[in-house]
Amino acid sequence: MIVLIAAPYIGVFIYLISQGRGMAARNTQQVQHAREELRRVVGFSVADEIEKLDRLKKAGSITNNEYTRLRAHLVQ
C-alpha cells in the first residue's frame, strides 16, 4: 500500500530533477514566441514605443534611468 502511494510522488520528483532546466528553457521560448506573435498581430512597433517613452520622459513621468532601461529592453 505504501508503494502505491509513494511511487507517483517519487516519479514526479525524479521527473522534475531531470527535466527542470529544460522546462524553464521551453517556458522562456514559449513566452518569447507569444510576445512576437502578439506584436505581429497587434502591429507593435518599436519606434512607436520609443516615441511613447520619450513623451513620458519629457513629461517627467519616468526618470532618465528608467527611460534608458526600458528603451534597451525594447531594442533588445
trRosetta pair geometry for C-beta under 8 A, 3 or more apart (Angstrom, degrees):
i j d omega theta_ij theta_ji phi_ij phi_ji
1 4 5.8 -54 -153 33 34 112
1 5 6.7 24 153 -12 65 107
2 5 5.9 -62 -152 40 33 106
2 6 5.8 14 159 -7 71 118
3 6 6.1 -63 -130 48 26 100
3 7 5.6 40 169 -40 66 109
4 7 6.4 -35 -128 17 19 115
5 8 7.8 -72 179 28 27 97
5 9 7.7 7 144 -1 61 115
6 9 5.7 -69 -159 45 46 110
6 10 5.8 43 151 -22 81 109
7 10 5.7 -57 -143 38 30 110
7 11 6.2 32 158 -21 65 107
8 11 5.6 -55 -147 36 32 114
8 12 6.4 31 156 -18 66 104
9 12 5.8 -52 -146 36 32 109
9 13 6.3 34 153 -20 64 108
10 13 5.6 -54 -147 37 31 115
10 14 6.3 31 155 -18 65 105
11 14 5.8 -54 -147 37 30 109
11 15 6.3 31 154 -20 64 107
12 15 5.6 -55 -148 36 32 113
12 16 6.3 31 155 -19 66 105
13 16 5.9 -55 -148 35 29 109
13 17 6.5 27 155 -17 63 107
14 17 5.8 -56 -149 37 31 111
14 18 6.2 16 159 -8 67 112
15 18 6.1 -66 -143 45 27 100
15 19 5.6 -18 174 20 68 118
16 19 6.7 -71 -120 56 20 83
16 20 5.3 50 173 -70 63 98
17 20 6.3 -18 -128 -16 16 118
19 22 5.1 -66 -163 51 67 114
19 23 5.6 76 138 -35 89 100
20 23 5.8 -56 -150 28 27 113
20 24 6.9 23 156 -15 62 103
21 24 5.9 -54 -154 33 35 110
21 25 6.5 32 151 -16 67 106
22 25 5.6 -55 -147 38 35 111
22 26 6.2 34 156 -17 68 106
23 26 5.9 -55 -146 39 29 109
23 27 6.2 32 154 -21 64 108
24 27 5.7 -54 -147 35 30 113
24 28 6.4 31 154 -20 64 105
25 28 5.7 -53 -149 35 31 112
25 29 6.5 31 153 -17 64 105
26 29 5.7 -54 -148 38 34 112
26 30 6.3 35 153 -21 66 105
27 30 5.7 -53 -148 35 31 112
27 31 6.5 33 154 -19 64 104
28 31 5.8 -53 -149 34 31 111
28 32 6.4 28 155 -15 65 107
29 32 5.8 -56 -147 39 32 109
29 33 6.2 32 155 -19 66 107
30 33 5.7 -54 -145 38 30 112
30 34 6.3 31 155 -20 65 106
31 34 5.7 -54 -147 36 30 111
31 35 6.4 32 153 -20 64 105
32 35 5.7 -51 -148 34 33 113
32 36 6.4 31 155 -17 65 105
33 36 5.8 -55 -148 38 31 110
33 37 6.2 31 154 -19 65 108
34 37 5.7 -55 -145 38 31 112
34 38 6.2 32 155 -19 65 106
35 38 5.7 -56 -148 37 29 111
35 39 6.3 31 154 -20 64 106
36 39 5.6 -52 -147 36 31 113
36 40 6.4 32 153 -20 64 105
37 40 5.7 -54 -148 35 31 111
37 41 6.3 24 156 -14 66 109
38 41 5.9 -58 -142 41 30 106
38 42 5.7 12 167 -4 68 116
38 44 7.1 52 117 -22 76 133
39 42 6.4 -61 -130 48 22 98
39 43 7.9 -112 175 63 50 6
39 44 3.6 -74 -142 43 78 131
40 44 7.7 -36 -34 29 25 95
44 48 7.7 -143 -170 55 47 120
44 49 7.2 15 -171 -39 88 121
45 48 4.0 80 76 4 105 107
45 49 6.8 180 90 -8 57 83
46 49 5.7 -58 -150 39 35 111
46 50 6.2 35 153 -20 68 105
46 74 5.3 140 -147 162 92 105
46 75 6.8 102 -172 -92 137 48
47 50 5.8 -52 -146 36 31 110
47 51 6.4 35 152 -21 63 105
48 51 5.6 -54 -151 35 32 114
48 52 6.5 34 150 -20 65 103
49 52 5.5 -49 -149 33 35 113
49 53 6.5 38 150 -19 64 103
49 74 5.3 -171 104 -130 131 143
50 53 5.5 -51 -149 36 35 114
50 54 6.4 41 150 -24 65 103
50 71 6.0 66 -122 -127 93 94
50 74 6.1 -173 -66 98 84 155
50 75 8.0 54 -78 -60 123 88
51 54 5.5 -50 -149 32 32 115
51 55 6.7 33 152 -18 63 101
52 55 5.7 -53 -152 35 34 111
52 56 6.5 34 150 -18 65 105
53 56 5.6 -54 -149 37 34 112
53 57 6.3 35 152 -21 66 105
53 62 7.2 -50 -157 53 75 149
53 67 5.7 131 166 -139 107 81
53 70 5.6 -176 -121 102 136 127
53 71 5.9 178 113 -72 162 87
53 74 7.5 -135 -23 -12 146 149
54 57 5.6 -53 -148 35 31 112
54 58 6.4 29 154 -16 65 106
54 67 7.6 82 -91 -149 43 124
55 58 5.8 -55 -145 39 32 109
55 59 6.2 27 156 -16 66 109
56 59 5.8 -58 -144 41 29 108
56 61 4.3 -77 -166 63 84 119
56 62 4.8 40 133 9 113 109
56 67 7.5 177 86 -94 99 96
57 60 7.8 43 176 -70 30 23
57 61 7.5 -79 -65 51 23 75
57 62 5.6 -53 -84 70 63 93
57 63 7.9 7 -127 135 82 9
57 64 6.9 77 -148 -94 117 52
57 67 4.4 33 -86 -86 128 141
62 66 4.2 -117 -177 91 105 132
62 67 5.5 133 113 -57 118 79
62 70 7.4 -23 176 5 160 142
63 66 4.7 99 52 8 75 101
63 67 6.9 -132 99 -6 41 88
64 67 5.5 -52 -148 35 33 116
64 68 6.4 33 154 -20 65 104
65 68 5.8 -54 -149 35 31 111
65 69 6.3 28 155 -16 65 108
66 69 5.8 -57 -146 39 31 110
66 70 6.0 24 160 -14 67 111
67 70 6.1 -61 -143 41 25 105
67 71 6.0 23 159 -19 63 112
68 71 5.9 -57 -143 37 25 110
68 72 6.3 25 158 -19 62 107
69 72 5.9 -57 -150 35 27 109
69 73 6.5 28 152 -20 62 106
70 73 5.5 -53 -150 34 34 114
70 74 6.5 34 152 -19 66 103
71 74 5.7 -53 -150 34 34 111
71 75 6.3 28 155 -16 66 108
72 75 5.9 -56 -143 39 31 109
72 76 6.4 46 154 -36 63 102
73 76 5.7 -46 -152 19 30 119
